Amino acid sequence: MKHIYMPSIKTNKAELIELLPEFSKDVFDFASNEQVAKTVIWDAHQSVHDSIQYIERVRKKLSYSEGAIFLCWAVREKESKKVIGLVSLTELAPIRAQIGYVFHYGHWNTNLPVECIQSVTQFAFQEFGSFERLQCRCFPTNPSSINLLERVGFQFEGVNHAMVKVRGQLQDLACFAMTRKRWAVLGDARPENDVSDHS
């Protein structure tokens, strides 16, 4: 697989870095949790091998090409040095993209995920001048995710009914969005995080 430019992003409590196969045990630690699996469209990982295959699938999709941008970061906690989540950025159209995320159950309702989504939002608007809108989707039955997005400043736009089929069941998705204009207006209400190139 050819190498894809993968910038790193630093926050107060974590660093978002290239997702590597060597992180498979850490990924399994959170991806095997049934509570986590209830919030995503994939099944809970049953073995480290599942996590290795998952990482390989994600890495094959990585792209920095205009029109097909897909980036996925491993979230490594500064204190423990463990990978405790993933955050992705997917281009949907020339002016919009979607942020996806999953975090270790033990970090739900903490400030770390807030920092990460804030920082990826900042990165997306700074790095890609064409993006005017970023969106995030989650199950309407996931209060932790809703709370996270509201804390970052994403605005609830409504519920998309029967959007995905997960484990044989149709599921609704709640949609939240951040426009470039709103991000600029929020200004000083956001904590400052450093964005730096991956070395």
HUKAJO-V18918 format. One record per residue. N is the residue number from 1. RES is the residue in three letters. PSI is psi as a letter, one per 30 degrees, with the letter a starting at -180 (* if undefined). BURIAL is b if it has 9 or more other ideal C-beta (glycine too) atoms within 8 Angstrom, else e. D_CENTER is the distance of its C-alpha to the mean C-alpha in Angstrom with 1 decimal. Layout:
BEGIN
N_RES_PSI_BURIAL_D_CENTER ; N_RES_PSI_BURIAL_D_CENTER
END
This chain:
BEGIN
1_MET_k_e_22.7 ; 2_LYS_l_e_22.9 ; 3_HIS_k_e_20.9 ; 4_ILE_k_e_18.0 ; 5_TYR_k_e_17.7 ; 6_MET_j_b_14.5 ; 7_PRO_l_b_14.5 ; 8_SER_l_b_13.7 ; 9_ILE_k_b_12.6 ; 10_LYS_k_b_14.4 ; 11_THR_a_b_14.2 ; 12_ASN_e_e_17.0 ; 13_LYS_f_b_15.9 ; 14_ALA_l_b_13.5 ; 15_GLU_k_b_13.0 ; 16_LEU_j_b_10.1 ; 17_ILE_l_b_12.2 ; 18_GLU_k_e_12.9 ; 19_LEU_j_b_12.2 ; 20_LEU_l_e_15.9 ; 21_PRO_f_e_18.1 ; 22_GLU_f_e_19.5 ; 23_PHE_g_b_16.5 ; 24_SER_e_b_17.3 ; 25_LYS_e_e_19.1 ; 26_ASP_e_b_16.4 ; 27_VAL_e_b_13.9 ; 28_PHE_e_b_16.8 ; 29_ASP_e_b_17.3 ; 30_PHE_f_b_14.3 ; 31_ALA_f_b_14.0 ; 32_SER_f_b_17.7 ; 33_ASN_k_b_17.6 ; 34_GLU_e_e_18.8 ; 35_GLN_e_e_17.3 ; 36_VAL_e_b_13.7 ; 37_ALA_f_b_14.9 ; 38_LYS_f_e_16.1 ; 39_THR_f_b_12.8 ; 40_VAL_l_e_11.5 ; 41_ILE_f_e_13.7 ; 42_TRP_l_e_14.7 ; 43_ASP_l_e_17.5 ; 44_ALA_k_b_17.5 ; 45_HIS_k_b_18.3 ; 46_GLN_f_e_22.0 ; 47_SER_l_e_22.5 ; 48_VAL_e_b_21.1 ; 49_HIS_e_e_22.2 ; 50_ASP_e_b_19.7 ; 51_SER_e_b_16.9 ; 52_ILE_e_b_18.6 ; 53_GLN_e_e_18.8 ; 54_TYR_e_b_15.2 ; 55_ILE_e_b_14.3 ; 56_GLU_e_b_17.2 ; 57_ARG_e_e_16.0 ; 58_VAL_e_b_12.6 ; 59_ARG_e_b_14.6 ; 60_LYS_f_e_17.1 ; 61_LYS_f_e_14.9 ; 62_LEU_k_b_13.8 ; 63_SER_k_e_15.5 ; 64_TYR_g_e_16.3 ; 65_SER_k_e_19.0 ; 66_GLU_k_e_19.6 ; 67_GLY_f_e_19.1 ; 68_ALA_h_e_16.9 ; 69_ILE_k_b_14.0 ; 70_PHE_j_b_11.2 ; 71_LEU_k_b_9.4 ; 72_CYS_k_b_7.3 ; 73_TRP_k_b_7.6 ; 74_ALA_k_b_9.2 ; 75_VAL_j_b_9.2 ; 76_ARG_k_b_13.0 ; 77_GLU_k_b_14.8 ; 78_LYS_e_e_17.7 ; 79_GLU_e_e_20.3 ; 80_SER_f_e_20.0 ; 81_LYS_g_e_18.6 ; 82_LYS_k_e_16.7 ; 83_VAL_j_b_13.2 ; 84_ILE_g_b_11.8 ; 85_GLY_l_b_8.2 ; 86_LEU_k_b_5.5 ; 87_VAL_k_b_2.4 ; 88_SER_l_b_4.1 ; 89_LEU_j_b_6.7 ; 90_THR_k_b_9.5 ; 91_GLU_k_b_12.9 ; 92_LEU_e_e_14.7 ; 93_ALA_l_e_17.9 ; 94_PRO_f_e_19.6 ; 95_ILE_g_e_18.6 ; 96_ARG_l_b_15.3 ; 97_ALA_l_b_11.7 ; 98_GLN_k_b_8.8 ; 99_ILE_k_b_5.1 ; 100_GLY_l_b_3.6 ; 101_TYR_l_b_2.8 ; 102_VAL_k_b_6.3 ; 103_PHE_l_b_8.7 ; 104_HIS_k_b_12.4 ; 105_TYR_e_b_14.6 ; 106_GLY_f_e_16.6 ; 107_HIS_g_b_14.0 ; 108_TRP_k_b_13.5 ; 109_ASN_g_e_15.3 ; 110_THR_l_e_15.4 ; 111_ASN_f_e_14.6 ; 112_LEU_e_b_12.3 ; 113_PRO_e_b_9.0 ; 114_VAL_e_b_10.7 ; 115_GLU_e_b_11.4 ; 116_CYS_e_b_8.0 ; 117_ILE_e_b_6.8 ; 118_GLN_e_b_10.4 ; 119_SER_e_b_10.5 ; 120_VAL_e_b_8.0 ; 121_THR_e_b_9.9 ; 122_GLN_e_b_13.0 ; 123_PHE_e_b_12.4 ; 124_ALA_e_b_11.9 ; 125_PHE_e_b_15.0 ; 126_GLN_e_e_17.0 ; 127_GLU_e_e_16.4 ; 128_PHE_j_b_16.8 ; 129_GLY_f_e_19.7 ; 130_SER_f_e_19.9 ; 131_PHE_k_b_16.7 ; 132_GLU_f_e_18.1 ; 133_ARG_k_b_15.5 ; 134_LEU_k_b_11.8 ; 135_GLN_l_b_10.9 ; 136_CYS_k_b_8.7 ; 137_ARG_k_b_10.5 ; 138_CYS_l_b_11.3 ; 139_PHE_k_b_14.7 ; 140_PRO_f_b_17.3 ; 141_THR_g_e_18.5 ; 142_ASN_i_b_15.4 ; 143_PRO_e_e_16.7 ; 144_SER_e_b_14.3 ; 145_SER_e_b_11.3 ; 146_ILE_e_b_13.8 ; 147_ASN_e_b_14.9 ; 148_LEU_e_b_11.7 ; 149_LEU_e_b_11.3 ; 150_GLU_e_b_15.0 ; 151_ARG_e_e_15.1 ; 152_VAL_f_b_12.9 ; 153_GLY_g_b_15.3 ; 154_PHE_k_b_13.8 ; 155_GLN_k_e_16.8 ; 156_PHE_k_b_17.4 ; 157_GLU_f_e_18.9 ; 158_GLY_a_e_20.0 ; 159_VAL_k_e_19.7 ; 160_ASN_j_b_19.7 ; 161_HIS_k_e_22.1 ; 162_ALA_h_e_22.2 ; 163_MET_e_e_19.1 ; 164_VAL_l_e_18.3 ; 165_LYS_j_e_20.4 ; 166_VAL_k_e_19.1 ; 167_ARG_h_e_21.7 ; 168_GLY_f_e_24.4 ; 169_GLN_k_e_23.6 ; 170_LEU_k_e_22.7 ; 171_GLN_k_b_19.8 ; 172_ASP_l_b_19.2 ; 173_LEU_k_b_15.9 ; 174_ALA_k_b_15.6 ; 175_CYS_k_b_14.5 ; 176_PHE_k_b_13.5 ; 177_ALA_l_b_13.9 ; 178_MET_k_b_14.4 ; 179_THR_l_e_17.1 ; 180_ARG_e_b_18.1 ; 181_LYS_e_e_21.3 ; 182_ARG_e_b_19.8 ; 183_TRP_e_b_17.6 ; 184_ALA_e_e_20.9 ; 185_VAL_e_e_22.8 ; 186_LEU_e_e_20.6 ; 187_GLY_c_e_21.6 ; 188_ASP_f_e_22.9 ; 189_ALA_f_e_21.2 ; 190_ARG_k_b_18.1 ; 191_PRO_k_e_18.3 ; 192_GLU_k_e_18.7 ; 193_ASN_k_b_16.3 ; 194_ASP_k_e_17.3 ; 195_VAL_k_b_15.8 ; 196_SER_l_e_17.7 ; 197_ASP_k_e_18.3 ; 198_HIS_k_b_17.6 ; 199_SER_*_e_21.1
END
